Amino acid sequence: MQWLQRLVGVAILGTATLGALVLWLAVAAGDPERAERPTEGLLFGIWQIAYDTVMPSTRTLMAAAGVALLLAAAVAAVERRLLNNARRSESPDRMPLAPKLVMAETRGVYAGPVTITVLIPAHNEESCISETLASLLSQSLPPARVVVVADNCTDATVRLAREAGVDVFETVDNTHKKAGGLNQALSQLLSGQGDNDCVMVMDADTQLDAGFLAAAARRLTDDRALMAVGGLFYGEDGAGLIGQFQRNEYTRYQRDLRRRRGRVFVLTGTASVFRPRALRAVADERGRNLPGIPGDVYDTVALTEDNELTIALKSLGALMISPSDCTVVTEVMPTWRALWAQRLRWQRGALENLGAYGLRPQTFRYWAQQLGIGYGVIALASYLLLMVLMTLATATWVWFPFWISIGLVFTVERIVTVWRGGSKARLLGLSLFPELFYAMFLNVVFVKGIWDLSLARQATWKHIVQTDHGMRMEK
């Protein structure tokens, strides 16, 4: 297992590089076109400029478009086929949460109305726990119970939670961070939960929109085969330009999920609701069909426990959605250092999860996604590098109408995909190059995660604590 995890990064980046090389060879296989001297002219009758109307050959454009469409269609077709197979599975040993099995087992059985018990893992969250609890207690559908899972807290988190009138579960000798604390709480909670007594896990720095619990309960009531409902998150206000970068990113993520009609990428740790049947099935399969310790709901080795739990549930055939009416507000990182730590943990965790699960149908989408990111890293870096080389190699600035038009299309895409985010989001999308810088920052994080994993460097779980004076990170 360890050698497989080390090879994940090499396999992803190596395959992406190979794909880019094959495409480049296909395009460059023919005879080069004869270059023409750029034409000089006047812009608006004032500025003297040089421009070149030469565009890539038809073969080049067709090859690039064909490869992109073929890969997109292949991923979509395989994903749909795997989803249909999981829904129709009748194998209780391999996929005990498959919708067909769940529907057959629960036919004619009334398990009572859907209720939601909320678990909030918290480690020194005194600056935000009160707002989180207020958002919960003001829900249009109140939670049946709220439990703050206080893990080695040394501040006022426990006192503030009790003053708000909610239950507090204090962990005992927990050394496994968030996942270990949740495992302790769930080991006591799940045994007394009925099929419709659902459990929501939400971060202590998250505020639910007023209709979240009602929308989740309605979905779980309407479809008894549904095993989990994930939230759609958007960033809190503030943090200047770096905060707006993250809000734009989250807005685009929401748009992607809406276009997928709620089909889940990851059951976000910000707020997700689970049926007890699903969590108990995961605990039962740990150490057998799933990695981890038997009896644990969360894998304490995983850096990104929400991503790992999503893959675990998919591996057992669970039906999950992230509907557009279940939205939450989450924090944004106010500094580049904090953002680097957060995203490196996310990226490293995603890669380690792939190594733990290996090549199986339920991880196909995640492997394809990582390959796409790897290819995007190469494409964007090459694009920016060629721009710099062209600028340094020419004595006169040359405008290329074809590439300008491509840039305009890209700019329109940047604006349209963040339209719901408001005027600030659209203005940042219009500026284009700042968002390219942010994309390059995330690409560097991606490469760093692959590099660390390939060299088997020890990963650390950094807990980012919100304080009155900013943020601090704890290992």
N, C-alpha and C positions, 0 to 999 in steps of 0.2 A: 504493500500500500504506500509506503514512504517513497519508493522510487517512482511510483506512478504519479504521486503528487509533484515530485520534482520535475517530472517530464511534462506536466501540464503546460507550464509557461513556454517551454521550448516548442512543444507541439503547436500551440496556438500561434505564436509569433512566427515560427518557421513556416507553417502552412499559409499564413497570410502573406508572408514575403514571397513564397513560391507562387501564389496566385498572382501577385502583382508583377512578378518577373515573367510569368507566362503571358499575361496580357501585354506587357511591354514588348516581348519578343514577337507576338502576333501582329502588333501594330507596326513594328520596325522591320518586319520581314521583307517588305517590298523595297523598290528603289526609292531613294529620297527624292522629294520634289525639288526642282530647281528654285532657289531662293530669288526673290525679286527685291530690288532696292525700294525701301519705304518711300512713299509719296509725301511730299511736303505741301502744306496748304495753310490757310488761315482759319482759325476758329472764331466764329462770330465777327469775322472781319477785323480782328484785333491781334490775336496771338498766333505767332508762327509755330506750327506743330508738324511733326512727322507721324504718319500713321501707315499701318500695313493691313491690307484687307485679306491677306492669306489666312485661311482657316484650315483645320485638319481635314484630311481627305474623307470622302464618303465611307471608305472602308474602315478608317479609324473610328469614326463616329458610330458606325453600325456595330463594330466589334465591341466597343465600350458599352453601348446601350444593350446589346445582346447578352453580354456576360452578366450585367447587372439585373436585367429582367429574368434571365434564366435562373440565377441564384435565388432571387426573391421568390419566384414562382415555386422553385423546388422546396425551399424552406417552408413556405405556406402550405404546400400540398402535403408534405411529410407531417407537419404539425397537426393538420386537420385529420389525417389518417390515424395518427397516434391518439388524438383526443377521442375520436369515434370508437377506436378499439378499447380504450379505457372505460368509456361510458357503457359499453356493451359487455364488458368482461363478466364472466360467471365463475371466476376462480377465487374462492374465499381465502385460499392460502397465499395467493400472489397479490391480489388486489381486493382486500376486504372492504374497502370504502367505495368500490365501484357503484355508480348510481343504480344500475340494474339490480345489484344485490341488495342495496339499502332499501330501494323501493319495494322489493319483494318481502323483505324482513319486516318492514313497518306497515305493510298494507293492512288497513282496518284497525290499526292501533292508535289510540289517542294518548299522546304523552303530555297533554296539558298545554297551556299557552307558553309561548317563548318568553323566557326571562333571561336577563343578562347580568352576570356577576363580573365585576371589573377588577382586574389585578393591575396594580401600578408599581413596577419595580423602581425603587428609588435608592440612590446613594448620594447623600448630601445635596438634596434638591430643595433646600429651604427658600431659595429665591424664586422658584416657579411652582412649587407644589400647590400653593393656595389657589392660583389661577386655574391650574389643571382641575382641581377638585370642584371649583366653582362652575367650570364648563360642564362637568359631569352632572352635578346636582341640579343644573338648570335645564337639563334635557327635556324635550317634550314627552319622551317616554323615560321616566326615571329608572336608573339601574336597580336591580333587586338588592344588590350589595356592592359596596366598594371596599377593597382591601389594598392598603398601601403595603407593599412588600419591602420593608426597610432593611437594607443590606449594609451592615457595618456602618451605620450613620453616626457621625460625630457632631452634627449640627442640630438645628431645630426641626428637622424634617418630621420626626415622630411626634413631637409636641404639636406642630401645626396641623398634622393629619388628625390627631385626636380632637383638637379644638374644632375642626370642621365637622366632627361627628361621624367619621368613617372608622372602619376597623383597621388595625395595624398588625401585620405579621412580621415579627423580627426574626431574621435568619439566625441559624446557630452554626458557628464554625464553618461558614461558607467561604471557600477559597476559589470558587468558580464564577465570580462576577455575576452578571445579570442572569445568565442561564442557570447557574447553580441556585440562586435565590428563587427563581420561578419554579424550578424543579421541587424545591422544598415545599413551597406553597401549594403547588398542584398535587403533590402526593397526598396531602390532607384534604384538598378540596374535591378532587374528581370522584372519589368513591361515593360521595353523597349526591352527585348531580344526576338528574334524569336526562332523557334524550333531548328534551327541549330546554334544559337549564344550561344555557350557553355561557361561555367564558370569553371575556374580552381582555386582551393584554394591550396596554397602551403605555407609551413613554411618559415620564413625569414632566417633560417639557412640551407637552402637546395639549392643545385646546380643541375640543370637538365643536363642530358647528351644531346648532341647536337640534337639528333633526336627524343626527347620525344614528342614534340608538333605535329610533322609531323606524328608520329606513332599513337598517340591518335586520330588525325583528320581523318586519314585513316580508323581506326576502326569504328569511329562514322559515317563516310560516307558510309562504306560498309554495316552497319547494323543499320537501323533507329530505331530498337527496343531497341538498346543498350542505357542504361540510364546513365552509369558512367564508367569511365576508371581510375583505380587506378595505382599508380606507384609501382615499385619494388625498394626498397631502399637497399643500402649497405653503410657501415660506412666509414667515412673519414679516412685518414691515421693519425698516431700519437697516443698519449696517452699511449704508452707502452703496457704492458701486459694486462691491463684492457681494452684498446682499441681493442686489438686483440681478446679477449674474445667476445666482442660485434660484431666485424666483422665476426667472425665464426658463431655466432648466426644468424646474418642477412643473411649470405650465405646459411645456412641451410633452413631458411625461404623461400628464393628465390627458392631453389631447390624443396621444398614442393609445392609451387605454380606452378612451371613448370610441375611437375608431375600431378597436378590437372588441367592442361591445362588452367591456369589463373583464375579458379573459385575462387572468392574472399573470404578471411577470413574477412579482414577489409580493407575498403577504406582508405588507410593511409593518415594521415594529412600532411605528407611531401609533397605530390603532388597528387591531384586527380581532374579529369575533370568530370563535370556534365552537362547534358542537363537541360535547364531551366524548361522544363516540370516536371522533377523529383523533383527539388527543390521547385517548386510551389506546387506540389502535397503534399510534406511533410508539407509545411507551412499550407495548407488547412486542413490537417488531424490532426494537433496538437490539443490536448484537446478532440479529439473524438476517433479515432482509434489508435492514437499515444500519448504518454505522452508529456507534454510540454504546452507552451502557444500558443493559436491560432495565426497564422500569423508568428510565428518564424520558420526559417529553422533549426536552431540549438537549442537544448534543453540546456538552460543556467544552469540547475541544474547538468547536467552530467559532471563528472570529465574528461571523455575521449569522447570528442564530436565527434571524427571521428568514433569510434566504435559504438556510439549511432546512428549516422546518417546512418551507414551501416545497422544496424538492422532495422531502420525505413524504408529505401528503400526496403529491403528484405520483410518487412511486407506488403508493397504495391505492391509486385510482380515484382520489377525492375530487369532487366537483367544487370549484372555488371561483369567486368573482370579486371584482372591485368596482361596484356600481358608482355612477356619477353623483348620486345623491348621498353618498357617505364620504364627506370631506372633513379634513382636519387641518389645523394650522400648526406647523412645526417650526422649530428654531432654525435660523441660518447661522452659519459660521461667520463671525465678524472679522476674522483675520485670515491671511493666507496660511499662516502656520497651523491654525486650528482646522482650516479646510483641508490642508494637506494631510493631517493626521486622520481626519474622518474618512476621506476618500481612499487613502492608502489602506485603511482597515477594510473598507467595503470591497476594494478590488482584490486585495490579498485573500479576504474571506471567500469571495466568489470563486476564485481559482482553487483554493483549498477544498471547497465543497465539491467542485468538479472532480478533483483528484480522489476524494473520499468515495464518491458514487461511481466514478469511472464512466465507461461508455454503456449507456442503457437508453432505451427509448425515451424515458422521461427527462433525460438530460440533453436530448438532441438540441432543443431550442437554445439552451444555455451555451452549449459548445458553439453553435452557429452565431450566437450573439457575440461571444468573445472573439471569434474569427473576424466578424464584421468590424468590431472595434479595432482589432489589430490591423486590418487592411486600411481603416480610416486613418490610423496613426501614420502609416506609410504614405498614404495619398496626400494628407494635409501637409506633412513635413516636406514632401517632394514639391508640392505646389508652392509653398513659401520659399523653399530653397531656390527653385528655378526663377522665381520673381527677383530674388536678391542677385542671382548670377546675371540675369538679363540687365538689371540696372547697372551693375558694375562693368559689364562687358560692352555697353554701348555708350558712345560719347553724347548722343542725343536721345532724349526721352521719346520712345516710340509707343504710340497708342495702337492697340489691336482691337478693332470693333467687335470681332467675334468673341474674344474673351471678356470684353466689357459687357457684352450682352449676357454672357454666362454669369458674370458677377451680379448683374441686375436681377436675373432670375433667382440666384441664391439669396440676394437681399430681400426680395419679395417673400421668399419662403421663410426667412428669418422673422419677418414682420407678421405674416399670416399666422404662423404657428404660436405666437405669443399674444395674439390679438385680445384674448380674454384677460390678459394680465394688466391691461390699461395703458395709458399714454406713456408712462415711463418705460414699460416693457417694449412698446413699439419703437420708441425713440432709440433705445439701446440696440434693438434688432436692426434698425435703419443704419446705424453707424458701422455695422459689419465687422470692421477690424478689431475692435475691442472684444467682440464675441469670439473671433478667431483666436485671439490671445487666450481667452478663457478655455477654449477647446484645446489649445496646445498645452495649457497647464494640466488639464485632465489627462491628456495623452502622455505627458511625462509621468504622471502618477501611475498610469497603466503600465508603462515600461518598467518603472521602479518596482511595482508589484511582481511582475514577471521575473525580473532580475533577482529579487530577493528570494522568491519561491524556488527558482532554478538552482540557486546556490545554497538552498536549505537554511537560509538565515532565520533565526528564531523570531517569530512575530510577537508583537506585544499588543495587548488590548488597552487602548488609552481611553479612559473615561473623561469626557469633556464636561466640566461643571460650570454652569452659569452663575456668575457672581454679580454683585452690584457694580463692580468696576470692570466688567468684561467677562473673560473666560479664563479658566485654568485647566490644565490637563493632568490627569492622574493615571498612572499605569496600574 
